[in-house]
Amino acid sequence: MAVTTLKRKLRRKRQGQNTRTIKLKQLNAQPVIKNVDVEEIKKSFEKK
């Protein structure tokens, strides 16, 4: 029995899977934690 592959449908399905993984990666991405000197910031407000 011959098997035909539906290439267009496969491409559309893969595109949806890829966008879903990209969205999940963006949601799970954490911002870079920077070392912040709180005392230095307080001093700068006192000067102003």
N, C-alpha and C positions, 0 to 999 in steps of 0.2 A: 504494500500500500504506500503510495506516494504522500509525502508530508510537505505542505507548503507553509512558509513562514510569512506572517503578516508583518512586513517590515515597518509600514507606516504606523500601525497600531503599537508595535514594540517601541518605536522611537518616541511616540507620545507618552507611553507608559514610563519609559526611562526618564523623560524630561520631568514628569511629575515627581518621580522618586528623588531626582537630583535636587529639585527646588525644595522639597520637604527636608532633605538632609541639610541643605544650606540654611534654611530657616531655623532648624533646631540648633545648628552650630552658632548662629547669631544670637539666639536666645540664651544659650549656655555660656557665651563668651563673657569673661569677667574683665572689668576695666583694670588697668595697671595701677597697682597700689604704690603711691609715692610717699616717701618719708617727709612728713610735714612737721616743722618745728612750731609748736603751738605758742610757746613763750615768745618767740620772735614776732609772731603775728600780733600778739597782744601788745608788745612794745610799740609796734608800728602804729597801732590805733591810738595809743597814749600820746605819741608825738603829734598826731593830727589834732 
